[in-house]
């Protein structure tokens, strides 16, 4: 698929169903901004993995819980997980050895999952200080706050982490696009 199939001058272009994009939505890139929902009780939920055998993880679903979650690896922008970690780098101590950890302003943390089962998502949690890892235990209120902090992370040289990144994913639809004038 060409990188600019999603647009055509003078036309409105929409993903061709069945939708084959990260979030499984019908929106085009320009209208996407009107449909992305902020982290809330309706968009942050427990996730147990594609096979139901992991978690629960607090994941963010920009278009609601019935749609795809905020991925660890975006198709439109590489290394989002690494970029976020670099901007939220904190430290933790295991015994006497300092270890790097992603730490949000609230003190909560996040991590990503990308595995052979097809799971590809970021999740938030509390910091386990003895192991410098993410605990899955986090209240809904703290999870919403943590997701707001992630989305508000200042842009780096590759761009931001909020709506622009989310909507750029809709430029990529495996089944192409249909354009109308």
N, C-alpha and C positions, 0 to 999 in steps of 0.2 A: 504494500500500500504506500502510495506517495505521501510525503510528509504534509502536503497541503491539500489533501482530498477533502478535508473538513470545511474548506471555504471556497467560495466562487463569487467573484465580484457581481453584485446586483442580485444575488440569490440568497435564500435562507437554506442552509444545509443541515440535515438531521441524520443521526446514525441509522443505518439500515438494520431493521430487526432480523433475527433475534439479536438483541443488543449484546455486543461483545466488547465491553469496555470495563474498566476496573470497578465501576460502581453499578453496572447493569441498569443504566437509566437511559431514557430517550432524549434527554436534553442536548441541544447543541452548545458549543462553548460559550457563545455570547449570552444565551438565556440561563446558563448554569448558575451564574452569580445570584440570580433571583431565587434559586431553589436550594442553595446550600444552607443548611440549618446549623446554628451554633450548638456547641455542646450543651446538652440539657438532659433531663430524665427521658426524653423521647429519642435521643440520639446516642447516648452512652449506655451500653448494656454489657451484660455478662456474655462471654463467648467461650465455648467449650471445644473449639476446633472443628474442622470439617468432619472428622470421625467421631466427635463427641467424647474424646478420651483425654483431653487436656483442659487446663483452666480450673475455675473460671477466670478469664481475663477481662478487664474493663476496656472495651474497645469503643471507638468513636465511628459512627456511621453518618457521614455528612448529609445524606439524603433520607435519613430515617433508618430505624433498625431493620427494616426488611430489605435494605440495599447493602452494597459492599462497604467494608470498613476501611479506615485510613490505613493504607498499606505500609509495610516496611520498605518494600522496593516499588517505586513508582515507575511506570513505563516511560513517562515523559521527562523524568529527571532522575539521574543516577545518584546513588549513594545518599538518599535522603536520611536514612538512619544514621549513617556516619556523620553527616553534616549536622544533624540535630545534636548528636552526642558531643561533637566538638564545641558547639556553642553553649552547651549546658554542662561542661566538664567540671566535676567536683571530685573530691577525694574521700576515701573511706579507708579505714585501717583494719587489716586482718592480722591479728596478733600485734606485731610491731611493723608490719610491711604496709606502706601506703598502696592503695589500689585505685585506679580511676573508676569513676561511676558517673552516670548521667544524673544530674540533680537539678530539679526545677526550683524556682524562687520559693515556692511553698514548702520545700523540703521533700516533696514526693519525687518519684523517679519514673522512668519509662524504659521500655526495651522493645525489641522487635522479634518476631518469629517468622522465619522463612524455612519451610521444611519440605520434605519429599511427598507429604500428603496433600500438598497444594495450599497449605496455610501460608498466608502472607499478610501480616498485620502488625501494627504497633499496639502496645497496651500500656496502661499506667498502673502504678501500685505504690506501696510504701517501701522504704528502704529497709532491708534486713542488714543492720550494721555489722553483725558478726560474720556475715558471708559476703557483704557488699553486693547483694543481688536484689532483684525486685521481688517483693512479696505480693502475692495476688490479692491480699486482704487490703481493701481500701473502701471507704464509704462512697456512696454515690455522689454526695456533695463534694468530697475531696477529689473524686475522679473527674467530675465536671470542671472543677477549678484547674486541675492538672492539664486537661485537654485544652482549656482556654489558654493556658500558659504556653503550651506547645504551638498552637496556632498563631499566637502573638509573638513568637520568637522572631527577632529582627532578621531580615533577609541577609544572606551571605552573598558571595560573588555569583552564586548560581541561582539566586532568587529566594522568594519567601516560602513559607510553610502553610499558609492559610488558603483562602479561596482561590487565588491565582494558581497555585500548584494543583489544587483539587480540580479546578475547571480545565486546566491544560490536559488532564488525563482524557477528557472527552474529545480531544482532537484525534484520538486513536481508537478506532472501532474496527475490529477484525472483519466485519462484514461490509465495510465501506459506508458511503454516505449517499443520500438522495437529496438533490437540490431542487428547490422550487423558486419561481420568480414571483 
